[in-house]
Amino acid sequence: MKAVLFVGGLLALGIANGLYFDDSYMSYTENRRLAPWPEWSNEDFFSGAYTMGIDDFLRDRFLYREAWIDLSTKLSSFQGLKTQDDFVLLTTNGANEAVASEEKTTKTAKIVHDIAHYPDDIGMLIPVKPEKGVDVSKVEFSDDYKTNILIYDQKGMTSYVYKPDTVDRLAEAYNHFSDNYLDKLKVYVLMAPSPVAFVDDDYARYTDNQYDAIQQFYNGLEHDIVKIDPYPALAAHQDEYIYFRTDHHWTSLGAYYAYTEACQKMAFEPYDLTAFDELTDIEFLGSIYNLTQSDVLKAHDDKISAYVPKANVTYKVYTSQSTLDYDSVISEAFNIDDYKYKLFLGGDFGLAVIDNLDQPDDGETLMVIKDSYGNALTPYFVNHFKRIVVVDLRYTSKPVAELVNEYGVNRLMLVNSGQALAAESYADILENVN
């Protein structure tokens, strides 16, 4: 009888899973794109790659998969290394790229982003289970143990791995990309420090110094590229709410201080925050909480305050299936239920265009090439330009040169999180983009 019930249960689960349909393309809990249905080719079919692609597609859409992940990470978080001051370190024991040796992969955390696209959240890994009873103050970490999740003072963040050769390579990739445009456009580069750049001195030993990496990166850029360094402006306000506690992004206020620094380099007078409408007190549990299921973070959740341009705008998002039309670049009308940071620009898209209807027709056009740190920053520039073309190279194969010509771009700005400085994969993208 027990065997019958067991087999019957498996059959029922299989049927339910087969009938379950999920058209999601992104897992915000895991911070990665879900596997798509594979494209047919005879070569892939006979090599087995096609059927493996189907397996990946079905595995990524298993019934109640997100709930199982939440349960798994909740159990893992109980194993964190703790001290008397409530500092928690969740070790991920891994390089912060989606590349690991076969030997390491069997011993370490599951990598939750895929190598096919650059994640601005380098190091966002499902934590492994550290040894119980270890006093974290006595733990020494080798370079392979530098990618960790730190939770203290009711806030969470990922550590940074400093690899000077990778920083140099990324600077050269920016130079290679910018060489195509420096004779026609003003090119700006803004490398935004992530929260770990401001880690308290007591915990600095659990991460490499991201500030040093950012300065090395800027020093490697060509002289004609305008370097926008928001670190001093953010450091001056680091006691304010400039980064989320439960998420890896900066807040709208943090992005504002970076915007004021950018205005100095772009010869603009920055608008005061009073010039924007404010959306306030939107409750938010972000990516760090999703990965750790930390009760500390849950008890100190975030509240989003967003500053919305008062200009009359049209905002068009171009997807592979359709064009989406909006009348705001920051709105609760976006589908933000699964991830509240999508309040800004609606999330990450390959191509989107913002038109300011209050600007004269001969106003300038700015192109912003960004990762998700650019989502909270870009809206501040709406008041300065007739049009803003927003490009995310992770999600589009459209040639940038064609977009520059099509939209008559006058200025080009590249915006990335400081965690990009550990990303070989983003250098790959910039070196090969048209």
Steps between C-alpha positions, in 0.01 A plus 500: 500500500783739589666426167175574318460831684863593431478419127160669479640809664787515254259459207273773636797734546622423148159570348458821702846617399427420135181707509671784684596785267735779595596758235751677725838578347675611818542365852551792736541263793798338326603815313529334161317449173301180470589254227299564180342231286786387274504584132488199270802394300596160366849536645368571852247218476754234408758630751245493781521875561138549393358253753731641768354842421150363554612353832636840605177671392282260699731503803480880513120480501446229756179531699545737799871521422544843660343372823744207509791741447374723780483200733849385401660840557310540826651175631845601376484835675475328837859389445652847469809594698404740776666718761370666812439829315252330265739503206419209269725376223361261239793357308459411137846350449528593140638722232259781426462407137271229373810296428630240742702185469313171506667419829390827659147476369439178689606659827358849482182698469285478192570790269169677450580708196582362160818560302307602189438852626679738734342525845542835674461301820833317492527271798127444544525133581282268704705468820663173595471367853803612702630287782292539815642660810783690332578843640509718191746741660762224486435385145761578236384499137714430199431675170256224411291592802467872433154488344269505798174646618545730799209582731552748781335811639171369351632522144636249250754526220725287281875522527727599213789304349782723374679356198727771353538323164122488460472870586763585236325284244166669566656846466646395164160366397342839582775669298445263207126568505539877542751532215208455261331817626754741650541690173122565479360495852582597852550169685452476878571206730351465848606207716266487799641355822287226649417500875810299591718795393387664825534197727578583862867468594427212739377286209731619223707182525216298348516682167754654267514876455262598223602866513857411399365298209281789384795739505715251307220472245469877455877534465489247217246694293602716206533873569217595265251299702332713768530316832213546747601377844203509742698350789584832675139620478368170636766486771394844619148365551573142602308541825186566299274242337698471175501118472228250571543272800353188340608554139825555308391827332528861601186689595352785302674737742837332442447528125415868546838577653666324206284711267623824660858390438416415140346844449829664592679301229223562246483877572139481624345658805351209697135520591417503868298205633208737553472521120382137494183330614562243771365149534556387858485204736481216250591192703786300355689180576776472245756264350718453809197398702381268222831318509548483876143504636655683794258571782710806589452649155132406494449686826670809354356506151554786260270784411542637150474872448522588132539843342293529182568763231208743467554531125243366254663193351436203280688186587521218248645161586592278208485126561534213256123455510359853510540867582379611842383858549507691829466862610755481782847359557430427866163344567312245706323418173801289404478134598691538827335229707788255459774760551435853621819646348320467165325820608790671322462476119295181541813288533770407250428505127725491198364825360273772633444863394394793717369815329458822699206679338582822686840536334545680165520277192866590448597389852784254555477122508683295764570129468542314830665158475446347840449211734225517762683767702405731215130444558475727804748752352364554148172674599691798643631586154153522345478872580823574308436322169242482227554125472677228693577169330550229764700193396585189702758297308412187697158485338545623145708420195410824320815675372567807714635692200168458320308624804731802533428596139130414511427715804750779433687449827708798621641356822569146617527387861602156629376418850598190694511367853847474651448123512547509121871542568515128574307401189696345216167437330421872469839561344406228248184692412671836453782350296253344257217754483453681171 
